[in-house]
Each structure stands twice: as structure tokens, then as C-alpha cells.
């Protein structure tokens, strides 16, 4: 089963970016509901910045209070998608699954 007695962090890794233009990352929970910045009881969202190689690592920390709801599961899937901050008319990317399996919690997804 999933480790639920501690906070767990998922990472969405986005590459090929311009250094001064981080993307906006949106996360969805396993029920397809958008994870809100304001839900500080259950989550910590860190958007990340673009490094010198054009890579941004956005992190979603799922707090223990939320992790308890996954106690009877062997895995769960959150989704991340990105929207350009540089090209405001660009559509968002497709959603990428970020899967937590057993104790293998820190997962990177590349676009």
C-alpha cells in the first residue's frame, strides 16, 4: 500500500523552456479536480523556476492529511499540465500522469 504517514512529493519536470519564462503548472487530483493553491490543509504547490538548461521542476507535496485518504490503495495518479507564460494565446499542454506506486513517490514527468 501507499505510505500515508508522511507528506509525499510529486514532481513534474518540464524541459525546453526559455530561462526567463517559467510555465504555469496545473495539477489535478485522482478525481480530476484541480488542486488549488488555497488548499493548504492538503497540499503545498511549488511552481519552480527555469534553470540554465531550460528545465523547470514543479512540485506538488501531498500532506499527510490528504495521504490518509489513499491508505487502502496501491497507487494513485495526479496529473500535471502546463500553460506558457511567454505566449499567452498558446493552449495548455495535454495532461501528463504522475503516478505514485507503493513507496516510489518522487516521480518526474517530462514533456
Biopython code that builds the backbone (N, CA, C, O; Angstrom):
import numpy as np
from Bio.PDB.StructureBuilder import StructureBuilder

atoms = [
    (1, "UNK", "N", (0.836, -1.189, 0.000)),
    (1, "UNK", "CA", (0.000, 0.000, 0.000)),
    (1, "UNK", "C", (0.875, 1.245, 0.000)),
    (1, "UNK", "O", (2.083, 1.168, 0.225)),
    (2, "UNK", "N", (0.271, 2.363, -0.247)),
    (2, "UNK", "CA", (0.973, 3.636, -0.312)),
    (2, "UNK", "C", (1.346, 4.083, 1.102)),
    (2, "UNK", "O", (0.558, 3.919, 2.033)),
    (3, "UNK", "N", (2.526, 4.639, 1.261)),
    (3, "UNK", "CA", (2.947, 5.180, 2.547)),
    (3, "UNK", "C", (2.146, 6.441, 2.820)),
    (3, "UNK", "O", (2.231, 7.410, 2.067)),
    (4, "UNK", "N", (1.366, 6.431, 3.901)),
    (4, "UNK", "CA", (0.459, 7.548, 4.161)),
    (4, "UNK", "C", (0.766, 8.301, 5.449)),
    (4, "UNK", "O", (0.054, 9.246, 5.789)),
    (5, "UNK", "N", (1.814, 7.900, 6.178)),
    (5, "UNK", "CA", (2.079, 8.528, 7.467)),
    (5, "UNK", "C", (3.013, 9.728, 7.392)),
    (5, "UNK", "O", (3.496, 10.215, 8.415)),
    (6, "UNK", "N", (3.264, 10.202, 6.171)),
    (6, "UNK", "CA", (4.132, 11.355, 5.986)),
    (6, "UNK", "C", (3.729, 12.093, 4.719)),
    (6, "UNK", "O", (3.032, 11.537, 3.871)),
    (7, "UNK", "N", (4.160, 13.331, 4.587)),
    (7, "UNK", "CA", (3.929, 14.080, 3.353)),
    (7, "UNK", "C", (4.686, 13.400, 2.210)),
    (7, "UNK", "O", (5.754, 12.826, 2.420)),
    (8, "UNK", "N", (4.131, 13.468, 1.014)),
    (8, "UNK", "CA", (4.781, 12.889, -0.165)),
    (8, "UNK", "C", (4.836, 13.947, -1.268)),
    (8, "UNK", "O", (3.913, 14.749, -1.410)),
    (9, "UNK", "N", (5.923, 13.945, -2.049)),
    (9, "UNK", "CA", (6.110, 14.954, -3.082)),
    (9, "UNK", "C", (6.168, 14.319, -4.462)),
    (9, "UNK", "O", (6.889, 13.346, -4.686)),
    (10, "UNK", "N", (5.389, 14.890, -5.390)),
    (10, "UNK", "CA", (5.416, 14.512, -6.797)),
    (10, "UNK", "C", (6.062, 15.654, -7.568)),
    (10, "UNK", "O", (5.889, 16.820, -7.213)),
    (11, "UNK", "N", (6.809, 15.326, -8.625)),
    (11, "UNK", "CA", (7.495, 16.336, -9.421)),
    (11, "UNK", "C", (7.087, 16.227, -10.879)),
    (11, "UNK", "O", (7.034, 15.135, -11.445)),
    (12, "UNK", "N", (6.802, 17.363, -11.470)),
    (12, "UNK", "CA", (6.510, 17.454, -12.899)),
    (12, "UNK", "C", (7.675, 18.235, -13.518)),
    (12, "UNK", "O", (7.851, 19.419, -13.230)),
    (13, "UNK", "N", (8.465, 17.575, -14.361)),
    (13, "UNK", "CA", (9.648, 18.188, -14.958)),
    (13, "UNK", "C", (9.330, 18.617, -16.386)),
    (13, "UNK", "O", (8.897, 17.808, -17.207)),
    (14, "UNK", "N", (9.551, 19.905, -16.675)),
    (14, "UNK", "CA", (9.248, 20.465, -17.991)),
    (14, "UNK", "C", (10.558, 20.970, -18.587)),
    (14, "UNK", "O", (11.285, 21.721, -17.937)),
    (15, "UNK", "N", (10.861, 20.566, -19.814)),
    (15, "UNK", "CA", (12.109, 20.968, -20.458)),
    (15, "UNK", "C", (11.876, 21.820, -21.690)),
    (15, "UNK", "O", (10.743, 21.988, -22.140)),
    (16, "UNK", "N", (12.971, 22.361, -22.236)),
    (16, "UNK", "CA", (12.922, 23.140, -23.461)),
    (16, "UNK", "C", (12.366, 24.536, -23.277)),
    (16, "UNK", "O", (11.781, 25.094, -24.205)),
    (17, "UNK", "N", (12.538, 25.112, -22.091)),
    (17, "UNK", "CA", (11.964, 26.427, -21.795)),
    (17, "UNK", "C", (13.005, 27.533, -21.923)),
    (17, "UNK", "O", (14.208, 27.290, -21.826)),
    (18, "UNK", "N", (12.514, 28.758, -22.143)),
    (18, "UNK", "CA", (13.377, 29.934, -22.121)),
    (18, "UNK", "C", (13.601, 30.334, -20.667)),
    (18, "UNK", "O", (12.670, 30.313, -19.863)),
    (19, "UNK", "N", (14.837, 30.697, -20.331)),
    (19, "UNK", "CA", (15.233, 30.914, -18.942)),
    (19, "UNK", "C", (14.363, 31.925, -18.186)),
    (19, "UNK", "O", (14.159, 31.769, -16.982)),
    (20, "UNK", "N", (13.855, 32.941, -18.856)),
    (20, "UNK", "CA", (13.092, 33.978, -18.165)),
    (20, "UNK", "C", (11.590, 33.745, -18.200)),
    (20, "UNK", "O", (10.822, 34.625, -17.811)),
    (21, "UNK", "N", (11.158, 32.581, -18.658)),
    (21, "UNK", "CA", (9.726, 32.348, -18.851)),
    (21, "UNK", "C", (9.302, 30.993, -18.295)),
    (21, "UNK", "O", (9.137, 30.029, -19.043)),
    (22, "UNK", "N", (9.127, 30.930, -16.983)),
    (22, "UNK", "CA", (8.604, 29.717, -16.365)),
    (22, "UNK", "C", (7.171, 29.504, -16.847)),
    (22, "UNK", "O", (6.461, 30.466, -17.140)),
    (23, "UNK", "N", (6.754, 28.256, -16.925)),
    (23, "UNK", "CA", (5.385, 27.943, -17.318)),
    (23, "UNK", "C", (4.499, 27.883, -16.082)),
    (23, "UNK", "O", (4.983, 27.737, -14.960)),
    (24, "UNK", "N", (3.198, 27.998, -16.306)),
    (24, "UNK", "CA", (2.221, 27.839, -15.240)),
    (24, "UNK", "C", (1.814, 26.370, -15.208)),
    (24, "UNK", "O", (1.366, 25.824, -16.217)),
    (25, "UNK", "N", (1.966, 25.741, -14.065)),
    (25, "UNK", "CA", (1.664, 24.318, -13.930)),
    (25, "UNK", "C", (0.351, 24.157, -13.177)),
    (25, "UNK", "O", (0.136, 24.783, -12.139)),
    (26, "UNK", "N", (-0.525, 23.311, -13.714)),
    (26, "UNK", "CA", (-1.797, 22.983, -13.078)),
    (26, "UNK", "C", (-1.779, 21.501, -12.721)),
    (26, "UNK", "O", (-1.377, 20.665, -13.530)),
    (27, "UNK", "N", (-2.210, 21.186, -11.520)),
    (27, "UNK", "CA", (-2.289, 19.807, -11.052)),
    (27, "UNK", "C", (-3.743, 19.413, -10.885)),
    (27, "UNK", "O", (-4.569, 20.236, -10.490)),
    (28, "UNK", "N", (-4.064, 18.157, -11.185)),
    (28, "UNK", "CA", (-5.392, 17.594, -10.913)),
    (28, "UNK", "C", (-5.224, 16.347, -10.054)),
    (28, "UNK", "O", (-4.282, 15.573, -10.224)),
    (29, "UNK", "N", (-6.163, 16.173, -9.125)),
    (29, "UNK", "CA", (-6.115, 15.007, -8.246)),
    (29, "UNK", "C", (-6.718, 13.785, -8.942)),
    (29, "UNK", "O", (-7.205, 13.903, -10.066)),
    (30, "UNK", "N", (-6.697, 12.628, -8.307)),
    (30, "UNK", "CA", (-7.219, 11.411, -8.946)),
    (30, "UNK", "C", (-8.689, 11.490, -9.353)),
    (30, "UNK", "O", (-9.138, 10.701, -10.184)),
    (31, "UNK", "N", (-9.447, 12.432, -8.778)),
    (31, "UNK", "CA", (-10.854, 12.621, -9.142)),
    (31, "UNK", "C", (-11.040, 13.692, -10.206)),
    (31, "UNK", "O", (-12.163, 14.123, -10.469)),
    (32, "UNK", "N", (-9.933, 14.125, -10.825)),
    (32, "UNK", "CA", (-9.941, 15.135, -11.891)),
    (32, "UNK", "C", (-10.242, 16.548, -11.380)),
    (32, "UNK", "O", (-10.499, 17.444, -12.184)),
    (33, "UNK", "N", (-10.216, 16.763, -10.083)),
    (33, "UNK", "CA", (-10.428, 18.098, -9.524)),
    (33, "UNK", "C", (-9.099, 18.850, -9.511)),
    (33, "UNK", "O", (-8.062, 18.283, -9.165)),
    (34, "UNK", "N", (-9.136, 20.122, -9.887)),
    (34, "UNK", "CA", (-7.916, 20.927, -9.885)),
    (34, "UNK", "C", (-7.456, 21.164, -8.447)),
    (34, "UNK", "O", (-8.257, 21.485, -7.570)),
    (35, "UNK", "N", (-6.159, 21.000, -8.226)),
    (35, "UNK", "CA", (-5.563, 21.251, -6.917)),
    (35, "UNK", "C", (-5.393, 22.764, -6.774)),
    (35, "UNK", "O", (-4.742, 23.407, -7.597)),
    (36, "UNK", "N", (-5.985, 23.318, -5.722)),
    (36, "UNK", "CA", (-5.961, 24.771, -5.524)),
    (36, "UNK", "C", (-4.812, 25.191, -4.600)),
    (36, "UNK", "O", (-4.514, 24.520, -3.612)),
    (37, "UNK", "N", (-4.176, 26.315, -4.944)),
    (37, "UNK", "CA", (-3.138, 26.889, -4.084)),
    (37, "UNK", "C", (-3.666, 27.137, -2.667)),
    (37, "UNK", "O", (-2.925, 27.045, -1.688)),
    (38, "UNK", "N", (-4.942, 27.447, -2.582)),
    (38, "UNK", "CA", (-5.539, 27.807, -1.300)),
    (38, "UNK", "C", (-5.788, 26.600, -0.387)),
    (38, "UNK", "O", (-6.071, 26.778, 0.797)),
    (39, "UNK", "N", (-5.686, 25.381, -0.917)),
    (39, "UNK", "CA", (-5.927, 24.183, -0.110)),
    (39, "UNK", "C", (-4.663, 23.794, 0.640)),
    (39, "UNK", "O", (-4.036, 22.778, 0.342)),
    (40, "UNK", "N", (-4.297, 24.619, 1.618)),
    (40, "UNK", "CA", (-3.051, 24.406, 2.348)),
    (40, "UNK", "C", (-3.170, 23.310, 3.399)),
    (40, "UNK", "O", (-2.162, 22.906, 3.979)),
    (41, "UNK", "N", (-4.373, 22.825, 3.654)),
    (41, "UNK", "CA", (-4.554, 21.699, 4.561)),
    (41, "UNK", "C", (-4.023, 20.421, 3.933)),
    (41, "UNK", "O", (-3.450, 19.572, 4.617)),
    (42, "UNK", "N", (-4.220, 20.289, 2.612)),
    (42, "UNK", "CA", (-3.885, 19.057, 1.914)),
    (42, "UNK", "C", (-2.644, 19.128, 1.029)),
    (42, "UNK", "O", (-2.042, 18.096, 0.735)),
    (43, "UNK", "N", (-2.249, 20.337, 0.597)),
    (43, "UNK", "CA", (-1.203, 20.443, -0.430)),
    (43, "UNK", "C", (-0.254, 21.610, -0.190)),
    (43, "UNK", "O", (-0.580, 22.586, 0.486)),
    (44, "UNK", "N", (0.939, 21.468, -0.774)),
    (44, "UNK", "CA", (1.880, 22.568, -0.949)),
    (44, "UNK", "C", (2.281, 22.527, -2.415)),
    (44, "UNK", "O", (2.772, 21.507, -2.898)),
    (45, "UNK", "N", (2.073, 23.634, -3.126)),
    (45, "UNK", "CA", (2.433, 23.729, -4.538)),
    (45, "UNK", "C", (3.652, 24.626, -4.683)),
    (45, "UNK", "O", (3.659, 25.764, -4.213)),
    (46, "UNK", "N", (4.683, 24.104, -5.336)),
    (46, "UNK", "CA", (5.889, 24.881, -5.619)),
    (46, "UNK", "C", (6.054, 24.888, -7.139)),
    (46, "UNK", "O", (6.377, 23.857, -7.728)),
    (47, "UNK", "N", (5.834, 26.044, -7.784)),
    (47, "UNK", "CA", (5.860, 26.069, -9.246)),
    (47, "UNK", "C", (7.244, 25.847, -9.850)),
    (47, "UNK", "O", (7.354, 25.378, -10.982)),
    (48, "UNK", "N", (8.285, 26.175, -9.117)),
    (48, "UNK", "CA", (9.640, 26.022, -9.641)),
    (48, "UNK", "C", (10.026, 27.165, -10.558)),
    (48, "UNK", "O", (9.190, 27.972, -10.963)),
    (49, "UNK", "N", (11.301, 27.218, -10.873)),
    (49, "UNK", "CA", (11.828, 28.217, -11.797)),
    (49, "UNK", "C", (12.608, 27.487, -12.882)),
    (49, "UNK", "O", (12.965, 26.318, -12.733)),
    (50, "UNK", "N", (12.864, 28.195, -13.968)),
    (50, "UNK", "CA", (13.600, 27.595, -15.081)),
    (50, "UNK", "C", (15.095, 27.717, -14.803)),
    (50, "UNK", "O", (15.596, 28.806, -14.522)),
    (51, "UNK", "N", (15.805, 26.588, -14.884)),
    (51, "UNK", "CA", (17.248, 26.619, -14.647)),
    (51, "UNK", "C", (17.995, 26.949, -15.939)),
    (51, "UNK", "O", (17.373, 27.185, -16.975)),
    (52, "UNK", "N", (19.305, 26.965, -15.878)),
    (52, "UNK", "CA", (20.136, 27.328, -17.018)),
    (52, "UNK", "C", (20.029, 26.376, -18.195)),
    (52, "UNK", "O", (20.419, 26.726, -19.309)),
    (53, "UNK", "N", (19.506, 25.174, -17.966)),
    (53, "UNK", "CA", (19.320, 24.196, -19.037)),
    (53, "UNK", "C", (17.904, 24.228, -19.613)),
    (53, "UNK", "O", (17.548, 23.384, -20.436)),
    (54, "UNK", "N", (17.092, 25.204, -19.180)),
    (54, "UNK", "CA", (15.723, 25.314, -19.692)),
    (54, "UNK", "C", (14.764, 24.309, -19.076)),
    (54, "UNK", "O", (13.772, 23.936, -19.703)),
    (55, "UNK", "N", (15.049, 23.864, -17.852)),
    (55, "UNK", "CA", (14.217, 22.867, -17.174)),
    (55, "UNK", "C", (13.562, 23.489, -15.939)),
    (55, "UNK", "O", (14.207, 24.182, -15.152)),
    (56, "UNK", "N", (12.278, 23.223, -15.798)),
    (56, "UNK", "CA", (11.516, 23.662, -14.630)),
    (56, "UNK", "C", (10.960, 22.433, -13.924)),
    (56, "UNK", "O", (10.343, 21.573, -14.552)),
    (57, "UNK", "N", (11.182, 22.355, -12.625)),
    (57, "UNK", "CA", (10.648, 21.259, -11.804)),
    (57, "UNK", "C", (9.560, 21.808, -10.895)),
    (57, "UNK", "O", (9.846, 22.493, -9.913)),
    (58, "UNK", "N", (8.317, 21.505, -11.224)),
    (58, "UNK", "CA", (7.191, 21.908, -10.387)),
    (58, "UNK", "C", (6.886, 20.772, -9.421)),
    (58, "UNK", "O", (6.864, 19.603, -9.807)),
    (59, "UNK", "N", (6.653, 21.126, -8.165)),
    (59, "UNK", "CA", (6.419, 20.096, -7.159)),
    (59, "UNK", "C", (5.042, 20.251, -6.524)),
    (59, "UNK", "O", (4.563, 21.356, -6.267)),
    (60, "UNK", "N", (4.434, 19.105, -6.286)),
    (60, "UNK", "CA", (3.186, 19.027, -5.540)),
    (60, "UNK", "C", (3.453, 18.155, -4.322)),
    (60, "UNK", "O", (3.732, 16.964, -4.455)),
    (61, "UNK", "N", (3.369, 18.748, -3.141)),
    (61, "UNK", "CA", (3.500, 17.973, -1.919)),
    (61, "UNK", "C", (2.097, 17.680, -1.411)),
    (61, "UNK", "O", (1.288, 18.581, -1.193)),
    (62, "UNK", "N", (1.838, 16.397, -1.231)),
    (62, "UNK", "CA", (0.553, 15.947, -0.718)),
    (62, "UNK", "C", (0.754, 15.726, 0.775)),
    (62, "UNK", "O", (1.530, 14.864, 1.189)),
    (63, "UNK", "N", (0.047, 16.512, 1.576)),
    (63, "UNK", "CA", (0.235, 16.451, 3.019)),
    (63, "UNK", "C", (-0.380, 15.180, 3.610)),
    (63, "UNK", "O", (-1.255, 14.545, 3.021)),
    (64, "UNK", "N", (0.112, 14.847, 4.786)),
    (64, "UNK", "CA", (-0.323, 13.631, 5.464)),
    (64, "UNK", "C", (-1.840, 13.573, 5.600)),
    (64, "UNK", "O", (-2.428, 12.498, 5.485)),
    (65, "UNK", "N", (-2.485, 14.722, 5.843)),
    (65, "UNK", "CA", (-3.945, 14.745, 5.990)),
    (65, "UNK", "C", (-4.631, 14.188, 4.746)),
    (65, "UNK", "O", (-5.624, 13.469, 4.858)),
    (66, "UNK", "N", (-4.114, 14.512, 3.563)),
    (66, "UNK", "CA", (-4.682, 14.001, 2.308)),
    (66, "UNK", "C", (-4.198, 12.578, 2.036)),
    (66, "UNK", "O", (-4.960, 11.749, 1.539)),
    (67, "UNK", "N", (-2.940, 12.294, 2.357)),
    (67, "UNK", "CA", (-2.390, 10.963, 2.120)),
    (67, "UNK", "C", (-3.212, 9.884, 2.830)),
    (67, "UNK", "O", (-3.305, 8.758, 2.340)),
    (68, "UNK", "N", (-3.802, 10.214, 3.967)),
    (68, "UNK", "CA", (-4.594, 9.241, 4.714)),
    (68, "UNK", "C", (-5.752, 8.696, 3.877)),
    (68, "UNK", "O", (-6.196, 7.569, 4.093)),
    (69, "UNK", "N", (-6.241, 9.493, 2.924)),
    (69, "UNK", "CA", (-7.363, 9.035, 2.089)),
    (69, "UNK", "C", (-6.926, 7.975, 1.074)),
    (69, "UNK", "O", (-7.775, 7.358, 0.431)),
    (70, "UNK", "N", (-5.624, 7.755, 0.921)),
    (70, "UNK", "CA", (-5.106, 6.761, -0.020)),
    (70, "UNK", "C", (-4.617, 5.490, 0.692)),
    (70, "UNK", "O", (-3.977, 4.644, 0.068)),
    (71, "UNK", "N", (-4.907, 5.355, 1.963)),
    (71, "UNK", "CA", (-4.353, 4.262, 2.766)),
    (71, "UNK", "C", (-4.682, 2.878, 2.225)),
    (71, "UNK", "O", (-3.893, 1.950, 2.402)),
    (72, "UNK", "N", (-5.826, 2.717, 1.569)),
    (72, "UNK", "CA", (-6.225, 1.394, 1.090)),
    (72, "UNK", "C", (-5.866, 1.158, -0.374)),
    (72, "UNK", "O", (-6.330, 0.188, -0.973)),
    (73, "UNK", "N", (-5.047, 2.030, -0.956)),
    (73, "UNK", "CA", (-4.709, 1.922, -2.369)),
    (73, "UNK", "C", (-3.252, 1.522, -2.558)),
    (73, "UNK", "O", (-2.411, 1.793, -1.701)),
    (74, "UNK", "N", (-2.956, 0.877, -3.685)),
    (74, "UNK", "CA", (-1.574, 0.534, -4.005)),
    (74, "UNK", "C", (-0.925, 1.603, -4.866)),
    (74, "UNK", "O", (0.300, 1.649, -4.978)),
    (75, "UNK", "N", (-1.733, 2.465, -5.476)),
    (75, "UNK", "CA", (-1.195, 3.596, -6.245)),
    (75, "UNK", "C", (-2.297, 4.621, -6.434)),
    (75, "UNK", "O", (-3.477, 4.334, -6.234)),
    (76, "UNK", "N", (-1.891, 5.817, -6.820)),
    (76, "UNK", "CA", (-2.844, 6.856, -7.191)),
    (76, "UNK", "C", (-2.174, 7.757, -8.215)),
    (76, "UNK", "O", (-0.947, 7.820, -8.288)),
    (77, "UNK", "N", (-2.985, 8.457, -9.008)),
    (77, "UNK", "CA", (-2.455, 9.249, -10.113)),
    (77, "UNK", "C", (-2.926, 10.692, -10.029)),
    (77, "UNK", "O", (-4.126, 10.963, -9.995)),
    (78, "UNK", "N", (-1.982, 11.605, -9.997)),
    (78, "UNK", "CA", (-2.252, 13.028, -10.167)),
    (78, "UNK", "C", (-1.823, 13.379, -11.587)),
    (78, "UNK", "O", (-1.024, 12.658, -12.186)),
    (79, "UNK", "N", (-2.339, 14.471, -12.130)),
    (79, "UNK", "CA", (-1.982, 14.894, -13.481)),
    (79, "UNK", "C", (-1.461, 16.325, -13.432)),
    (79, "UNK", "O", (-1.955, 17.162, -12.677)),
    (80, "UNK", "N", (-0.449, 16.584, -14.260)),
    (80, "UNK", "CA", (0.033, 17.951, -14.382)),
    (80, "UNK", "C", (-0.088, 18.380, -15.841)),
    (80, "UNK", "O", (0.062, 17.570, -16.755)),
    (81, "UNK", "N", (-0.359, 19.651, -16.039)),
    (81, "UNK", "CA", (-0.357, 20.236, -17.380)),
    (81, "UNK", "C", (0.260, 21.620, -17.253)),
    (81, "UNK", "O", (0.302, 22.192, -16.164)),
    (82, "UNK", "N", (0.734, 22.149, -18.362)),
    (82, "UNK", "CA", (1.417, 23.443, -18.322)),
    (82, "UNK", "C", (0.814, 24.406, -19.336)),
    (82, "UNK", "O", (0.296, 24.007, -20.379)),
    (83, "UNK", "N", (0.900, 25.689, -18.993)),
    (83, "UNK", "CA", (0.482, 26.767, -19.873)),
    (83, "UNK", "C", (1.641, 27.749, -19.979)),
    (83, "UNK", "O", (2.281, 28.071, -18.978)),
    (84, "UNK", "N", (1.905, 28.215, -21.167)),
    (84, "UNK", "CA", (3.011, 29.139, -21.392)),
    (84, "UNK", "C", (2.748, 30.481, -20.728)),
    (84, "UNK", "O", (1.640, 31.013, -20.799)),
    (85, "UNK", "N", (3.779, 31.024, -20.079)),
    (85, "UNK", "CA", (3.691, 32.394, -19.569)),
    (85, "UNK", "C", (4.239, 33.368, -20.604)),
    (85, "UNK", "O", (4.016, 34.575, -20.517)),
    (86, "UNK", "N", (4.952, 32.831, -21.578)),
    (86, "UNK", "CA", (5.562, 33.668, -22.616)),
    (86, "UNK", "C", (4.584, 33.925, -23.762)),
    (86, "UNK", "O", (4.534, 35.032, -24.298)),
    (87, "UNK", "N", (3.813, 32.917, -24.136)),
    (87, "UNK", "CA", (2.873, 33.023, -25.249)),
    (87, "UNK", "C", (1.464, 32.816, -24.706)),
    (87, "UNK", "O", (0.976, 31.687, -24.642)),
    (88, "UNK", "N", (0.818, 33.903, -24.317)),
    (88, "UNK", "CA", (-0.448, 33.818, -23.603)),
    (88, "UNK", "C", (-1.570, 33.202, -24.433)),
    (88, "UNK", "O", (-2.537, 32.696, -23.863)),
    (89, "UNK", "N", (-1.470, 33.228, -25.766)),
    (89, "UNK", "CA", (-2.511, 32.649, -26.609)),
    (89, "UNK", "C", (-2.318, 31.155, -26.848)),
    (89, "UNK", "O", (-3.173, 30.512, -27.458)),
    (90, "UNK", "N", (-1.219, 30.604, -26.380)),
    (90, "UNK", "CA", (-0.962, 29.178, -26.580)),
    (90, "UNK", "C", (-1.876, 28.357, -25.681)),
    (90, "UNK", "O", (-2.111, 28.730, -24.532)),
    (91, "UNK", "N", (-2.396, 27.237, -26.195)),
    (91, "UNK", "CA", (-3.215, 26.369, -25.342)),
    (91, "UNK", "C", (-2.323, 25.648, -24.336)),
    (91, "UNK", "O", (-1.105, 25.584, -24.497)),
    (92, "UNK", "N", (-2.951, 25.109, -23.302)),
    (92, "UNK", "CA", (-2.167, 24.345, -22.328)),
    (92, "UNK", "C", (-1.760, 23.013, -22.950)),
    (92, "UNK", "O", (-2.357, 22.554, -23.923)),
    (93, "UNK", "N", (-0.751, 22.419, -22.377)),
    (93, "UNK", "CA", (-0.289, 21.111, -22.842)),
    (93, "UNK", "C", (-1.341, 20.065, -22.494)),
    (93, "UNK", "O", (-2.275, 20.333, -21.738)),
    (94, "UNK", "N", (-1.182, 18.906, -23.041)),
    (94, "UNK", "CA", (-2.002, 17.791, -22.592)),
    (94, "UNK", "C", (-1.612, 17.417, -21.182)),
    (94, "UNK", "O", (-0.513, 17.738, -20.730)),
    (95, "UNK", "N", (-2.495, 16.746, -20.491)),
    (95, "UNK", "CA", (-2.202, 16.336, -19.123)),
    (95, "UNK", "C", (-1.259, 15.142, -19.128)),
    (95, "UNK", "O", (-1.381, 14.237, -19.954)),
    (96, "UNK", "N", (-0.322, 15.156, -18.196)),
    (96, "UNK", "CA", (0.623, 14.060, -18.021)),
    (96, "UNK", "C", (0.353, 13.397, -16.678)),
    (96, "UNK", "O", (0.231, 14.075, -15.658)),
    (97, "UNK", "N", (0.260, 12.084, -16.679)),
    (97, "UNK", "CA", (0.051, 11.353, -15.435)),
    (97, "UNK", "C", (1.327, 11.353, -14.600)),
    (97, "UNK", "O", (2.424, 11.145, -15.117)),
    (98, "UNK", "N", (1.164, 11.586, -13.312)),
    (98, "UNK", "CA", (2.251, 11.450, -12.348)),
    (98, "UNK", "C", (1.740, 10.441, -11.327)),
    (98, "UNK", "O", (0.895, 10.762, -10.491)),
    (99, "UNK", "N", (2.253, 9.235, -11.402)),
    (99, "UNK", "CA", (1.716, 8.106, -10.637)),
    (99, "UNK", "C", (2.568, 7.836, -9.415)),
    (99, "UNK", "O", (3.796, 7.802, -9.498)),
    (100, "UNK", "N", (1.923, 7.645, -8.295)),
    (100, "UNK", "CA", (2.614, 7.230, -7.074)),
    (100, "UNK", "C", (2.334, 5.750, -6.866)),
    (100, "UNK", "O", (1.182, 5.352, -6.694)),
    (101, "UNK", "N", (3.374, 4.938, -6.881)),
    (101, "UNK", "CA", (3.260, 3.495, -6.679)),
    (101, "UNK", "C", (3.981, 3.099, -5.402)),
    (101, "UNK", "O", (5.166, 3.386, -5.230)),
    (102, "UNK", "N", (3.262, 2.443, -4.515)),
    (102, "UNK", "CA", (3.834, 1.956, -3.267)),
    (102, "UNK", "C", (4.662, 3.043, -2.603)),
    (102, "UNK", "O", (4.135, 4.115, -2.305)),
    (103, "UNK", "N", (5.951, 2.797, -2.362)),
    (103, "UNK", "CA", (6.777, 3.806, -1.714)),
    (103, "UNK", "C", (7.602, 4.586, -2.725)),
    (103, "UNK", "O", (8.452, 5.387, -2.338)),
    (104, "UNK", "N", (7.369, 4.368, -3.996)),
    (104, "UNK", "CA", (8.092, 5.071, -5.049)),
    (104, "UNK", "C", (7.335, 6.353, -5.350)),
    (104, "UNK", "O", (6.585, 6.418, -6.324)),
    (105, "UNK", "N", (7.524, 7.373, -4.523)),
    (105, "UNK", "CA", (6.673, 8.543, -4.543)),
    (105, "UNK", "C", (7.228, 9.675, -5.406)),
    (105, "UNK", "O", (6.456, 10.343, -6.093)),
    (106, "UNK", "N", (8.515, 9.907, -5.393)),
    (106, "UNK", "CA", (9.087, 11.030, -6.144)),
    (106, "UNK", "C", (9.223, 10.623, -7.597)),
    (106, "UNK", "O", (10.126, 9.865, -7.951)),
    (107, "UNK", "N", (8.323, 11.127, -8.449)),
    (107, "UNK", "CA", (8.244, 10.739, -9.846)),
    (107, "UNK", "C", (8.443, 11.989, -10.703)),
    (107, "UNK", "O", (7.858, 13.031, -10.409)),
    (108, "UNK", "N", (9.239, 11.906, -11.734)),
    (108, "UNK", "CA", (9.407, 13.014, -12.672)),
    (108, "UNK", "C", (8.695, 12.697, -13.984)),
    (108, "UNK", "O", (8.775, 11.579, -14.493)),
    (109, "UNK", "N", (8.008, 13.684, -14.515)),
    (109, "UNK", "CA", (7.344, 13.528, -15.810)),
    (109, "UNK", "C", (7.896, 14.589, -16.729)),
    (109, "UNK", "O", (7.909, 15.767, -16.375)),
    (110, "UNK", "N", (8.355, 14.193, -17.912)),
    (110, "UNK", "CA", (8.911, 15.149, -18.865)),
    (110, "UNK", "C", (7.961, 15.310, -20.037)),
    (110, "UNK", "O", (7.321, 14.356, -20.479)),
    (111, "UNK", "N", (7.886, 16.521, -20.523)),
    (111, "UNK", "CA", (7.093, 16.809, -21.722)),
    (111, "UNK", "C", (8.003, 16.765, -22.923)),
    (111, "UNK", "O", (7.551, 16.979, -24.048)),
]
sb = StructureBuilder()
sb.init_structure("model")
sb.init_model(0)
sb.init_chain("A")
sb.init_seg("    ")
for serial, (resi, resn, name, xyz) in enumerate(atoms, 1):
    if name == "N":
        sb.init_residue(resn, " ", resi, " ")
    sb.init_atom(name, np.array(xyz, "f"), 0.0, 1.0, " ", f" {name:<3s}", serial, name[0])
structure = sb.get_structure()
